[in-house]
């Protein structure tokens, strides 16, 4: 209990409170603007957070991460355009309700379901903390290496239909990490170019791939400015309806927590699993896709439960499962706060402070949305090219402020073009970032683990290492089995004669 109050004390500072408020409200506004999203905003803000205390910087980033999906529901419901990618499923049932004149009801259900899912995820995280504190110290170099390897395999396999592309991009990310000086100060992959000696900075790459590529995309597309209609009536009174669908909201939150803990899976899988569950158990499944309140609640509750759950592998093992937590990991490293077993042993008050901050941000966001939804509809009307210029300017300011280096700006531009090409080809960007982060973790842990390993079986002699190794093999085997089943299904489909025969035409 003393540790808990120590965590509360960490938050009782004016700069932490201000960062929490800016992150929460700013995240909602950013989420409400189609074409920006939390990844772009966090990438732009990362350089600024390096000069702040870790609790201040992380509180602000957590605020943006956790609240952007609240804001993303607003354009998804009012103009059928999701503010963030994970709000895409919200359009299925939210926009049909708006067309029927039920915009207030749809927004109230989305906000309250998001709050339900967010709080459910945080409570699960707090409940699991003692378990994490017990298990985490048993993770040595071998276990963390295998966990990082499992994470990168899951990230690659999660991109169904693009596994080879995702694998290649993850490998490209690992290759980027190897450029520069190794731990013994030997040059690797520099080709005697002095500007490559320092390697590729993760923040420069992130700003290029996420922020600059999005700016290029907005500037090259046709300019547009949506015109949503204002929402009439009280949202607070309409939120009570979510209580009628508490089972769907709770199960959706459970799917969000489960999927959020697995690297590379995240919001999309959680949403579709929740949506499928809600439709199968609904008394009115025919309404799904045409304005079903259960479908809307399932998608919003699931995606808002993920941010808290995604913090579990990051805090317990120092392994990010997605791009946003990978960016947060860089803030930990800049301030010499190393996530993992030592964090739970030595700085449990810091962990509690982050949990409390996540609860407070959900409360701030829901109050802000109740009173400012109509004001946010004005934000949606920002012209896309004007938005692109703002992102472009802020991105270059952020890159240059890191090391006052024009070379960094040029490198970020190169990655911006690469990100634009990948977006145009509908290929994933996230594996590159996770390849860089997890590749670095894997190299460091493998080097330290190999000192005590004399033969290959020594690597898996500990119980947790053996379990992780078995999980890696099982995941790969299950993926191969799924591929075989899909291949057989396609063969069976191709053997069916779909052509009309001459006898049938007569």
PAKETOR-869109 format. One line per field, with one value per residue (C-alpha): residue number from 1; x, y, z; residue in one letter; chain. Coordinates in Angstrom, 1 decimal, padded with zeros to 4 digits. Example, Ala and Ser with C-alpha at 12.3 -4.5 7.8 and 13.67 -1.06 7.14 Angstrom:
2
num <- c(1/2)
u <- c(012.3/013.7)
v <- c(-004.5/-001.1)
w <- c(007.8/007.1)
residu <- c(A/S)
chaine <- c(A/A)
! end
This chain:
506
num <- c(1/2/3/4/5/6/7/8/9/10/11/12/13/14/15/16/17/18/19/20/21/22/23/24/25/26/27/28/29/30/31/32/33/34/35/36/37/38/39/40/41/42/43/44/45/46/47/48/49/50/51/52/53/54/55/56/57/58/59/60/61/62/63/64/65/66/67/68/69/70/71/72/73/74/75/76/77/78/79/80/81/82/83/84/85/86/87/88/89/90/91/92/93/94/95/96/97/98/99/100/101/102/103/104/105/106/107/108/109/110/111/112/113/114/115/116/117/118/119/120/121/122/123/124/125/126/127/128/129/130/131/132/133/134/135/136/137/138/139/140/141/142/143/144/145/146/147/148/149/150/151/152/153/154/155/156/157/158/159/160/161/162/163/164/165/166/167/168/169/170/171/172/173/174/175/176/177/178/179/180/181/182/183/184/185/186/187/188/189/190/191/192/193/194/195/196/197/198/199/200/201/202/203/204/205/206/207/208/209/210/211/212/213/214/215/216/217/218/219/220/221/222/223/224/225/226/227/228/229/230/231/232/233/234/235/236/237/238/239/240/241/242/243/244/245/246/247/248/249/250/251/252/253/254/255/256/257/258/259/260/261/262/263/264/265/266/267/268/269/270/271/272/273/274/275/276/277/278/279/280/281/282/283/284/285/286/287/288/289/290/291/292/293/294/295/296/297/298/299/300/301/302/303/304/305/306/307/308/309/310/311/312/313/314/315/316/317/318/319/320/321/322/323/324/325/326/327/328/329/330/331/332/333/334/335/336/337/338/339/340/341/342/343/344/345/346/347/348/349/350/351/352/353/354/355/356/357/358/359/360/361/362/363/364/365/366/367/368/369/370/371/372/373/374/375/376/377/378/379/380/381/382/383/384/385/386/387/388/389/390/391/392/393/394/395/396/397/398/399/400/401/402/403/404/405/406/407/408/409/410/411/412/413/414/415/416/417/418/419/420/421/422/423/424/425/426/427/428/429/430/431/432/433/434/435/436/437/438/439/440/441/442/443/444/445/446/447/448/449/450/451/452/453/454/455/456/457/458/459/460/461/462/463/464/465/466/467/468/469/470/471/472/473/474/475/476/477/478/479/480/481/482/483/484/485/486/487/488/489/490/491/492/493/494/495/496/497/498/499/500/501/502/503/504/505/506)
u <- c(000.0/002.9/004.2/000.7/000.7/004.2/002.9/000.1/002.6/004.5/001.4/000.8/003.0/001.7/003.8/002.5/-001.1/-000.6/001.0/-001.9/-004.4/-002.6/-002.1/-005.8/-007.4/-004.8/-005.2/-009.0/-008.5/-005.8/-008.0/-010.9/-008.9/-009.0/-005.6/-003.5/-003.8/-001.9/001.2/001.9/001.2/003.5/006.2/006.2/006.1/008.8/011.8/010.0/009.5/013.2/013.8/011.0/011.0/010.1/006.8/005.9/006.8/005.2/002.1/001.6/002.3/000.0/-002.7/-002.5/-002.3/-005.3/-007.6/-007.1/-009.5/-012.2/-011.8/-011.6/-015.1/-016.5/-015.8/-016.5/-020.0/-020.8/-019.1/-018.4/-014.6/-012.7/-010.4/-007.9/-007.5/-008.8/-012.1/-012.9/-015.3/-017.2/-018.5/-020.4/-023.0/-022.3/-022.9/-026.2/-027.5/-026.5/-028.4/-031.5/-031.2/-029.6/-026.2/-026.5/-027.3/-024.4/-021.9/-023.1/-022.8/-019.4/-018.0/-019.5/-018.3/-014.8/-014.8/-016.0/-013.3/-010.6/-011.3/-011.7/-008.2/-006.6/-008.3/-007.0/-003.5/-003.6/-004.9/-002.0/000.7/001.4/001.7/004.0/006.1/006.5/007.3/009.4/012.5/012.8/013.4/017.1/018.9/017.9/014.2/014.1/015.8/013.3/010.4/011.6/012.0/008.5/007.2/008.8/007.4/003.9/004.2/005.1/002.5/-000.2/-000.1/-002.2/-001.8/001.4/003.6/006.5/006.4/006.1/009.0/011.1/010.3/011.0/014.4/015.0/014.4/016.9/019.4/018.9/019.7/023.1/024.3/026.9/029.2/028.7/029.2/033.0/033.0/033.6/032.0/029.2/027.5/028.9/030.8/033.3/030.6/031.0/027.3/026.5/028.9/026.2/023.7/020.0/018.3/015.0/013.2/014.4/013.2/009.8/009.2/010.0/007.9/004.9/004.7/006.5/004.9/001.5/002.3/003.4/000.2/-002.1/-000.3/-000.4/-004.1/-007.1/-007.9/-011.1/-013.0/-015.8/-018.9/-020.5/-023.8/-023.9/-025.2/-028.3/-029.2/-027.4/-024.8/-024.5/-028.1/-027.9/-024.8/-026.9/-028.0/-024.6/-025.6/-028.2/-025.3/-022.9/-022.2/-021.1/-019.0/-017.3/-016.6/-015.3/-013.0/-011.8/-010.9/-009.1/-007.0/-006.1/-005.2/-003.4/-001.0/000.1/002.6/001.5/-002.1/-003.7/-006.9/-008.0/-008.2/-009.8/-012.5/-013.4/-013.5/-015.7/-017.9/-018.3/-019.2/-021.7/-023.5/-023.6/-025.1/-027.4/-031.2/-031.2/-028.1/-029.8/-029.2/-025.4/-023.9/-027.0/-027.0/-026.7/-025.9/-024.3/-022.0/-021.0/-020.3/-018.3/-015.9/-015.3/-015.0/-012.5/-010.1/-010.0/-009.1/-005.9/-003.7/-003.5/-003.0/-000.2/001.7/002.0/004.8/006.5/006.6/007.2/009.8/010.7/009.3/007.0/004.2/003.4/004.8/003.3/004.7/008.0/008.1/007.4/010.2/012.6/011.4/012.3/015.8/016.5/015.9/017.8/014.5/014.8/011.5/011.5/011.9/014.0/011.3/008.8/011.5/013.0/010.4/007.0/005.7/006.5/004.5/001.6/001.8/001.4/-001.7/-003.3/-002.5/-004.3/-007.4/-007.4/-007.0/-010.1/-012.1/-010.8/-011.5/-015.1/-015.9/-014.2/-016.2/-019.6/-019.1/-017.1/-018.4/-019.9/-016.7/-014.8/-017.0/-015.2/-011.8/-012.9/-013.4/-009.6/-008.6/-006.3/-003.5/-003.3/-003.1/-000.3/001.7/001.4/002.6/005.4/006.7/006.4/008.1/011.2/011.4/011.3/014.0/016.3/015.9/017.2/020.9/020.7/021.6/020.6/021.7/018.9/016.4/017.6/017.4/013.9/012.9/014.2/012.2/009.2/009.3/009.7/006.7/004.6/005.5/004.6/001.2/000.5/001.3/-000.8/002.2/002.8/005.2/005.1/007.4/010.3/010.1/009.6/012.5/014.7/013.6/013.3/016.5/018.5/017.0/017.7/021.4/022.2/020.5/021.9/025.5/025.1/023.3/025.9/028.6/026.9/025.7/028.0/025.7/022.3/020.2/021.7/019.7/016.4/017.4/015.4/011.6/010.5/013.0/011.7/008.1/009.0/010.9/007.9/005.5/007.7/007.6/003.8/003.1/005.1/003.5/000.0/000.6/001.8/-001.3/-003.5/-001.7/-002.2/-005.9/-006.4/-004.5/-006.7/-009.8/-008.6/-007.9/-011.3/-012.9/-011.0/-012.1/-015.8/-016.9/-018.4/-018.9/-022.3/-022.3/-023.8/-026.5/-027.5/-027.8/-030.3)
v <- c(000.0/002.3/001.7/002.6/005.9/006.6/006.2/008.6/011.1/010.9/012.1/015.0/017.4/020.3/019.2/015.6/016.8/019.2/016.5/014.2/016.8/017.8/014.1/013.2/016.2/016.3/012.6/013.1/016.0/014.2/011.1/013.1/014.4/011.8/011.1/011.8/009.2/008.5/007.1/010.3/012.5/010.4/010.3/014.1/014.6/012.0/014.5/016.9/014.3/013.5/016.7/015.9/013.6/010.0/010.1/013.4/012.3/008.8/010.3/012.6/009.8/007.4/010.1/010.4/006.6/005.9/008.7/008.9/006.0/007.9/010.8/008.5/007.3/010.8/011.1/007.3/007.9/011.3/011.2/007.5/008.2/006.6/009.1/006.3/003.0/001.0/002.8/001.4/-001.2/001.5/002.9/-000.4/000.4/004.0/005.7/003.9/005.1/008.7/008.3/007.3/010.5/008.6/010.3/011.3/007.7/006.3/008.7/008.1/004.3/004.6/006.8/004.8/001.5/002.9/004.0/000.5/-001.2/001.2/000.7/-003.0/-003.2/-001.1/-003.2/-006.4/-004.8/-003.9/-007.3/-009.0/-006.8/-009.0/-012.0/-010.1/-009.0/-012.7/-014.1/-011.3/-011.9/-015.4/-013.9/-013.9/-013.1/-016.4/-016.0/-012.4/-013.3/-016.1/-013.8/-011.1/-013.8/-015.0/-011.4/-010.8/-014.1/-013.2/-009.8/-011.3/-014.0/-011.6/-010.0/-012.7/-012.7/-010.5/-012.8/-012.8/-009.0/-008.5/-010.9/-009.1/-005.7/-007.0/-008.3/-004.9/-003.3/-005.7/-004.9/-001.1/-001.8/-003.4/-000.3/001.7/000.7/-002.6/-003.1/-003.5/-000.3/-002.1/-000.5/-002.6/-001.9/001.7/001.3/003.8/006.5/008.8/009.7/006.0/005.6/006.6/004.2/005.0/006.7/005.0/008.3/009.6/006.4/006.6/010.2/009.4/006.3/007.5/011.3/012.4/009.6/010.7/014.3/013.3/011.3/014.1/016.6/014.4/013.5/015.6/018.4/017.7/019.2/017.2/019.0/017.0/018.1/019.2/016.8/017.8/016.7/015.5/012.7/011.9/010.7/008.5/006.7/004.8/002.5/000.7/-000.9/-002.9/-004.5/-005.0/-008.6/-007.6/-004.8/-007.0/-009.8/-007.3/-005.8/-009.4/-010.0/-006.6/-007.5/-010.9/-009.7/-006.6/-008.8/-010.8/-008.9/-007.9/-008.9/-005.8/-003.9/-005.3/-008.9/-008.1/-006.0/-008.7/-011.4/-009.3/-008.3/-011.9/-012.9/-010.1/-011.0/-014.8/-014.2/-011.4/-011.7/-009.4/-010.4/-009.0/-005.5/-005.9/-003.7/-001.6/000.3/-002.4/-000.9/-004.3/-004.2/-000.6/-001.4/-004.6/-002.8/000.3/-001.7/-004.1/-001.5/000.7/-002.3/-002.9/000.1/-001.0/-004.7/-003.7/-002.2/-005.7/-007.1/-003.7/-003.2/-006.8/-007.8/-004.6/-006.1/-003.8/-005.5/-002.7/000.5/002.8/000.9/000.7/004.5/004.6/002.2/004.8/007.2/004.7/004.1/007.9/008.3/005.1/003.6/000.0/-001.9/-005.5/-007.5/-004.8/-002.2/-004.2/-004.9/-001.5/001.0/-000.4/003.0/004.2/001.4/002.2/005.9/004.8/002.7/005.5/007.9/005.6/005.6/009.4/009.9/007.8/009.9/013.2/012.1/011.0/014.3/016.3/014.5/015.0/018.8/019.3/016.9/019.7/021.7/018.7/018.6/021.8/020.1/017.4/020.3/021.0/020.8/017.8/019.6/022.3/019.4/017.8/021.0/021.2/017.6/018.2/021.3/019.8/016.6/018.4/020.6/017.5/015.6/018.6/019.3/015.8/016.5/019.7/017.6/018.2/014.6/013.4/015.4/013.9/010.3/011.0/012.3/009.0/007.0/009.2/008.3/004.7/004.9/006.6/003.8/001.1/002.8/003.1/-000.6/-001.4/-003.0/-002.8/-000.3/-001.6/-004.6/-002.3/-000.4/-003.6/-005.2/-002.3/-002.4/-006.2/-006.8/-004.6/-006.4/-009.8/-008.9/-007.7/-010.6/-013.2/-011.9/-012.1/-015.5/-017.1/-016.7/-019.4/-021.6/-024.5/-026.5/-025.7/-027.5/-025.3/-022.5/-024.1/-025.9/-023.4/-024.0/-020.6/-020.7/-024.2/-023.1/-020.1/-022.4/-024.8/-021.8/-020.6/-024.1/-024.4/-021.0/-021.8/-025.3/-023.9/-021.3/-024.0/-026.1/-023.1/-022.5/-026.1/-026.0/-022.8/-024.4/-027.5/-025.3/-023.3/-026.6/-027.9/-024.7/-024.7/-028.3/-027.2/-026.6/-023.1/-022.9/-023.3/-026.3/-026.4/-028.8/-026.4/-023.5/-025.3)
w <- c(000.0/000.7/-002.8/-004.2/-002.4/-003.5/-007.1/-006.4/-005.1/-008.4/-010.2/-007.8/-009.7/-011.8/-014.8/-014.7/-014.4/-017.3/-019.4/-018.6/-019.6/-022.8/-023.8/-023.1/-024.8/-027.5/-028.3/-028.7/-031.1/-033.1/-033.3/-034.5/-037.5/-040.3/-041.7/-038.6/-035.9/-032.7/-034.4/-036.4/-033.3/-031.0/-033.7/-033.9/-030.1/-029.3/-029.6/-027.3/-024.6/-024.3/-022.4/-019.9/-016.8/-017.8/-015.9/-017.6/-021.1/-020.8/-019.3/-022.3/-024.8/-022.9/-023.0/-026.8/-027.2/-025.0/-026.1/-029.8/-030.4/-028.5/-030.9/-033.9/-033.4/-034.0/-037.8/-038.1/-036.9/-038.3/-041.8/-042.3/-042.2/-039.3/-037.5/-036.8/-038.7/-035.8/-035.8/-039.3/-037.9/-036.0/-039.4/-040.0/-037.4/-036.4/-039.7/-040.5/-037.1/-038.0/-041.3/-039.3/-037.2/-034.2/-034.2/-030.5/-029.5/-031.6/-030.2/-026.6/-027.1/-028.7/-025.9/-023.1/-024.6/-025.1/-021.5/-020.4/-022.5/-021.4/-017.7/-018.0/-019.7/-016.9/-014.1/-015.8/-016.0/-012.3/-011.3/-013.3/-011.8/-008.8/-011.2/-013.4/-010.4/-009.5/-013.0/-014.4/-012.2/-013.7/-017.2/-017.9/-021.2/-022.9/-022.0/-023.1/-026.4/-027.0/-026.0/-028.5/-031.2/-030.5/-030.6/-034.1/-035.4/-034.2/-035.7/-039.1/-039.0/-037.9/-041.4/-043.1/-046.9/-046.5/-044.4/-046.8/-047.2/-043.5/-042.9/-045.4/-043.9/-040.4/-041.7/-043.2/-039.8/-038.1/-040.9/-040.2/-036.5/-037.4/-039.3/-037.3/-034.4/-032.6/-028.9/-029.5/-031.6/-034.8/-037.9/-039.5/-042.8/-043.0/-046.3/-045.0/-045.0/-041.9/-041.8/-041.3/-038.4/-035.8/-037.4/-038.1/-035.1/-034.3/-033.9/-037.3/-038.9/-037.0/-038.0/-041.6/-041.9/-040.0/-040.0/-043.2/-045.3/-044.0/-044.8/-048.4/-048.7/-047.7/-049.9/-053.0/-052.6/-053.6/-051.0/-049.1/-046.1/-044.6/-043.3/-040.4/-038.9/-035.2/-032.6/-030.6/-027.1/-024.0/-024.5/-020.8/-020.5/-023.6/-022.3/-019.8/-022.7/-022.7/-019.4/-021.3/-023.3/-020.5/-021.4/-024.9/-023.6/-021.0/-023.4/-026.0/-023.4/-022.6/-026.2/-026.3/-023.3/-024.6/-028.1/-026.7/-024.7/-027.8/-029.9/-033.4/-033.0/-031.4/-032.1/-035.4/-034.4/-031.1/-032.8/-035.4/-032.7/-030.5/-033.4/-034.5/-030.9/-030.5/-033.8/-033.0/-029.6/-030.6/-030.8/-033.8/-035.9/-039.0/-037.7/-037.7/-040.4/-040.5/-037.2/-034.5/-031.0/-030.0/-033.0/-032.2/-028.6/-029.4/-031.8/-029.5/-026.2/-027.8/-029.4/-026.2/-024.0/-026.1/-025.0/-021.3/-022.3/-024.8/-021.8/-020.2/-022.4/-022.6/-018.8/-017.8/-020.4/-022.2/-025.4/-027.5/-029.4/-031.8/-033.2/-030.5/-027.6/-029.5/-029.6/-025.8/-025.2/-026.7/-024.0/-021.3/-022.7/-023.1/-019.4/-018.3/-017.1/-018.3/-018.5/-017.5/-014.3/-012.6/-013.1/-011.0/-008.4/-008.0/-009.3/-008.6/-007.6/-011.1/-012.6/-010.3/-011.3/-015.0/-014.1/-012.2/-015.1/-017.5/-015.3/-015.0/-018.7/-019.4/-016.9/-018.4/-021.9/-021.3/-019.5/-022.3/-024.9/-023.2/-023.3/-026.5/-029.1/-031.2/-031.0/-032.3/-035.4/-036.4/-036.2/-038.7/-041.2/-041.4/-045.1/-045.7/-047.6/-044.8/-042.4/-044.5/-044.4/-040.6/-040.2/-042.7/-040.8/-037.3/-038.5/-039.9/-036.7/-034.6/-036.6/-036.7/-033.0/-032.1/-033.1/-035.1/-038.1/-041.8/-042.5/-040.1/-042.1/-045.3/-043.9/-042.5/-045.9/-047.5/-045.0/-045.6/-049.3/-048.5/-046.1/-048.9/-051.3/-048.8/-048.1/-051.8/-052.2/-049.1/-047.3/-043.6/-042.0/-038.4/-039.0/-039.9/-036.6/-034.6/-036.5/-035.4/-031.7/-031.3/-033.3/-030.9/-027.9/-029.5/-030.3/-026.8/-025.0/-027.4/-026.8/-023.0/-023.1/-025.3/-022.6/-020.5/-023.4/-024.4/-026.6/-028.2/-025.5/-022.8/-024.4/-023.4/-020.2/-018.0/-017.7/-019.1/-021.9/-022.8/-022.8/-025.0/-027.4/-027.6/-028.2/-031.1/-032.7/-032.1/-033.6/-036.7/-037.0/-036.6/-039.3/-041.7/-040.8/-041.6/-044.9/-045.9/-045.0/-047.0/-050.0/-049.9/-049.7/-052.8/-054.7/-053.8/-055.0/-058.3/-059.0/-059.0/-062.5/-062.5/-066.3/-067.9/-070.1/-073.5/-072.4/-069.6/-072.1/-074.3)
residu <- c(X/X/X/X/X/X/X/X/X/X/X/X/X/X/X/X/X/X/X/X/X/X/X/X/X/X/X/X/X/X/X/X/X/X/X/X/X/X/X/X/X/X/X/X/X/X/X/X/X/X/X/X/X/X/X/X/X/X/X/X/X/X/X/X/X/X/X/X/X/X/X/X/X/X/X/X/X/X/X/X/X/X/X/X/X/X/X/X/X/X/X/X/X/X/X/X/X/X/X/X/X/X/X/X/X/X/X/X/X/X/X/X/X/X/X/X/X/X/X/X/X/X/X/X/X/X/X/X/X/X/X/X/X/X/X/X/X/X/X/X/X/X/X/X/X/X/X/X/X/X/X/X/X/X/X/X/X/X/X/X/X/X/X/X/X/X/X/X/X/X/X/X/X/X/X/X/X/X/X/X/X/X/X/X/X/X/X/X/X/X/X/X/X/X/X/X/X/X/X/X/X/X/X/X/X/X/X/X/X/X/X/X/X/X/X/X/X/X/X/X/X/X/X/X/X/X/X/X/X/X/X/X/X/X/X/X/X/X/X/X/X/X/X/X/X/X/X/X/X/X/X/X/X/X/X/X/X/X/X/X/X/X/X/X/X/X/X/X/X/X/X/X/X/X/X/X/X/X/X/X/X/X/X/X/X/X/X/X/X/X/X/X/X/X/X/X/X/X/X/X/X/X/X/X/X/X/X/X/X/X/X/X/X/X/X/X/X/X/X/X/X/X/X/X/X/X/X/X/X/X/X/X/X/X/X/X/X/X/X/X/X/X/X/X/X/X/X/X/X/X/X/X/X/X/X/X/X/X/X/X/X/X/X/X/X/X/X/X/X/X/X/X/X/X/X/X/X/X/X/X/X/X/X/X/X/X/X/X/X/X/X/X/X/X/X/X/X/X/X/X/X/X/X/X/X/X/X/X/X/X/X/X/X/X/X/X/X/X/X/X/X/X/X/X/X/X/X/X/X/X/X/X/X/X/X/X/X/X/X/X/X/X/X/X/X/X/X/X/X/X/X/X/X/X/X/X/X/X/X/X/X/X/X/X/X/X/X/X/X/X/X/X/X/X/X/X/X/X/X/X/X/X/X/X/X/X/X/X/X/X/X/X/X/X/X/X/X/X/X/X/X/X/X/X/X/X)
chaine <- c(A/A/A/A/A/A/A/A/A/A/A/A/A/A/A/A/A/A/A/A/A/A/A/A/A/A/A/A/A/A/A/A/A/A/A/A/A/A/A/A/A/A/A/A/A/A/A/A/A/A/A/A/A/A/A/A/A/A/A/A/A/A/A/A/A/A/A/A/A/A/A/A/A/A/A/A/A/A/A/A/A/A/A/A/A/A/A/A/A/A/A/A/A/A/A/A/A/A/A/A/A/A/A/A/A/A/A/A/A/A/A/A/A/A/A/A/A/A/A/A/A/A/A/A/A/A/A/A/A/A/A/A/A/A/A/A/A/A/A/A/A/A/A/A/A/A/A/A/A/A/A/A/A/A/A/A/A/A/A/A/A/A/A/A/A/A/A/A/A/A/A/A/A/A/A/A/A/A/A/A/A/A/A/A/A/A/A/A/A/A/A/A/A/A/A/A/A/A/A/A/A/A/A/A/A/A/A/A/A/A/A/A/A/A/A/A/A/A/A/A/A/A/A/A/A/A/A/A/A/A/A/A/A/A/A/A/A/A/A/A/A/A/A/A/A/A/A/A/A/A/A/A/A/A/A/A/A/A/A/A/A/A/A/A/A/A/A/A/A/A/A/A/A/A/A/A/A/A/A/A/A/A/A/A/A/A/A/A/A/A/A/A/A/A/A/A/A/A/A/A/A/A/A/A/A/A/A/A/A/A/A/A/A/A/A/A/A/A/A/A/A/A/A/A/A/A/A/A/A/A/A/A/A/A/A/A/A/A/A/A/A/A/A/A/A/A/A/A/A/A/A/A/A/A/A/A/A/A/A/A/A/A/A/A/A/A/A/A/A/A/A/A/A/A/A/A/A/A/A/A/A/A/A/A/A/A/A/A/A/A/A/A/A/A/A/A/A/A/A/A/A/A/A/A/A/A/A/A/A/A/A/A/A/A/A/A/A/A/A/A/A/A/A/A/A/A/A/A/A/A/A/A/A/A/A/A/A/A/A/A/A/A/A/A/A/A/A/A/A/A/A/A/A/A/A/A/A/A/A/A/A/A/A/A/A/A/A/A/A/A/A/A/A/A/A/A/A/A/A/A/A/A/A/A/A/A/A/A/A/A/A/A/A/A/A/A/A/A/A/A/A/A/A/A/A/A)
! end
